[in-house]
Every structure is written in C-alpha cells, then in structure tokens.
Amino acid sequence: MTGKRLCHAASIALCIATGANPSWAGGDASVISRQIADFGIGSSEMKLGSLEFLGGLEMVSGKALFGSLSSIRFRPDQKHFVVVLDTGQWLTGSIERDAKGKLSGLSDVEITPMSNRAGLSLEGKGYMDAEGLALDGDRILVSFEQDHRVDIYPDPGFAESRAIGTLPLLIPRKMLKDNRGIETIAVAPGSSPLKGGVVVVSERGLDNEGNRVAAILSGPLKGRFAVARDGSFDVTDGTFLPNGDLLLLERRFNMAEGIGMRLRRIKGADIRPGAVVEGELLLEGSFNSQIDNMEGLDAFQAEDGTTHIVLVSDDNHSILQRNLMLEFRLAEEPQLLGSSD
C-alpha cells in the first residue's frame, strides 16, 4: 500500500471515528459556499459519458447541526428544496445561481427537529435516523434506518407536524441490517409503468442470492424485487427521471478500497415484482474526483427541457469531510416512458 493510500485509509478511519450525533438546537443557518468548477481533480473535462458537469458547491456553516445530509428533493420551482439529516432534522432552503446559471450558494436555510408518530423529537441515529425522502403530492415520505420504517408527513406543514402514518414495508425486517436499511425511497411518475408507485431500495439488506432487497410499496405492480449488488458499493439514494427510469446513487467508503461513488440508471420497464435489476453505469468517481461520502440525489427537468441531476454528501459532522452539492446535466435525449429498447 502506498503512502498516499495509507493516508487515505487513515482519513477514512478518522472520519468514521469522529462522526457525531449532535443535539444542538435548530433554527436559521447561514451557509458559506465555495464554487467547484471541475469534477475531476486536475482536469477541466466537463463531458462525462452521457453526463455533463455543470458545477458544484462546498458548503460550511457556523450552525453546528448543518451537515449529515442524507437525501434531497427539489420543489417544482427547481430552486427550493427539502433535505433530511440522519441526525433527525429537516433542512429547508433554496439554491442561488450566478450570472452563468451555475450553483453559487444557499439561502433561507432553516433546520427543524423531526417528530415521530408520538410527537417526540429524538435526535440521533436510534429512532430518527432519516435516510430517504420523497415528495408525493400532499405528503412527504421519509425512510428511517435502525427502527426500520417509512413515515408519512403532511405537506405543507411537515416541519411542525408529527408523523401522521406509516407505509407497510413489504420487506421482512430480518433482511434489513441495523445501519443498512431503507436508504432510498422514490415515487415513480404517474405516466410510467409503475403508475406513481412508491419504490424503496435497501442500502445493504440482501436476499438469499446476495442481491439488495427492494420493493414497490404501492400501485399496480406492488411487490418485492431486487437490485444486483456489485462489489463493495452500497445504495444511498435514488430518484426517478421524468421518463420513468430510476437513478440510483451508490457509495463506497472503507479503508481497504478508499472512497468512491457511482450513479446507475435502471429502465423503468424493468422494475417489476420478482425482477433482479442492474442497470447502466452513468458515472463513477473516486479520490481523483470532487466527491465525499455521497448520500443524496435528485433530478428535475430544467426550463430548457434538459434533465439536471443534483448530488449531495454527508460529512458525518467530521472536520475531515465535506458537505458538497454537485450538479450534472443528462446530455442524451429522453427516452419514451417505459422504453426498454
């Protein structure tokens, strides 16, 4: 192992050791952002296969709770967003852009404790380890690890409300590890084959064949399926493209191999009960890329009709990690809904 790899391994070990579960109060958070111009360190190449890197942010705040970003969803205006923190809080705000349309900062950021079904705010990774987030009409769905569940919150009013219900998981709890539960929850487009169904994918809950367990929780194709596991990558978030395909964000974070991330695309028509899906690799990053512990993902259709993809990282409240927001554009033409050609 080279000295550089030893340094990387030591950094990862310290990141894991210094990760915290802060219990500081929420409220307004002023965020300072530094623009990231290139995805590859030392490279100005913006075209990355079918993706184009548009820019990014490295974000810091004097607010102690800022960080641990687990999942992000944008509102229809493509500016305002909702985030869940795995320390048990909501984070809301909006993105700012410069004269060239590139990400330049965050504004109106506010952090609010989440409440469970009993109306209690239990910060930390015991009962409020929020990992996945989906906007679904007049409700927001949040998936939790350790106390494995998908809770329902009213929208608007989610930040002030207790959870008002829970969705059946359809996945036996014995298949979900304590800290490797439901990381992904996403709602399919109504015009897709899943007809607006809610889909969940586990981080590392495996079936008897070693594939990651997943399920369609609602709609005409309700039932369990699986996502093929490849190497030491785990699923950390997912979202549906406007055409009905599912994007999955995968993360690797260990001492032996270092840090890594992948973005995978699964055709919507392939997602059905009993299927094992794998999909197409769109993007891969490592220590040579502007990445960290990548946890959150969303996609939206911009005003020019192109699809934008936004990724965020979880810094584990460690001084050795970064809070990142990265934006890409999907360069290819959108497929027909449900196409598997």
HELIX and SHEET records of a PDB file:
HELIX    1   1 GLY A    3  THR A   18  1                                  16    
HELIX    2   2 PHE A  158  GLU A  160  5                                   3    
HELIX    3   3 ARG A  173  MET A  175  5                                   3    
HELIX    4   4 GLY A  268  ASP A  270  5                                   3    
SHEET    1   A 5 GLY A  27  ASP A  28  0                                        
SHEET    2   A 5 LEU A 103  PRO A 113 -1                                        
SHEET    3   A 5 GLN A  89  ARG A  97 -1                                        
SHEET    4   A 5 HIS A  80  LEU A  85 -1                                        
SHEET    5   A 5 LEU A  69  PHE A  74 -1                                        
SHEET    1   B 3 VAL A  31  ILE A  36  0                                        
SHEET    2   B 3 LEU A  51  SER A  61 -1                                        
SHEET    3   B 3 LYS A  47  LEU A  48 -1                                        
SHEET    1   C 5 VAL A  31  ILE A  36  0                                        
SHEET    2   C 5 LEU A  51  SER A  61 -1                                        
SHEET    3   C 5 ASN A 323  LEU A 330 -1                                        
SHEET    4   C 5 THR A 307  SER A 313 -1                                        
SHEET    5   C 5 MET A 294  GLN A 301 -1                                        
SHEET    1   D 4 ASP A 129  ASP A 136  0                                        
SHEET    2   D 4 ARG A 139  GLU A 145 -1                                        
SHEET    3   D 4 ARG A 149  PRO A 154 -1                                        
SHEET    4   D 4 GLY A 165  LEU A 167 -1                                        
SHEET    1   E 5 ILE A 182  VAL A 187  0                                        
SHEET    2   E 5 VAL A 198  LEU A 206 -1                                        
SHEET    3   E 5 ARG A 212  ILE A 216 -1                                        
SHEET    4   E 5 GLY A 223  VAL A 227 -1                                        
SHEET    5   E 5 VAL A 276  VAL A 277  1                                        
SHEET    1   F 4 ASP A 234  PHE A 240  0                                        
SHEET    2   F 4 LEU A 246  ASN A 254 -1                                        
SHEET    3   F 4 GLY A 258  ILE A 266 -1                                        
SHEET    4   F 4 GLU A 280  GLY A 285 -1                                        
END                                                                             
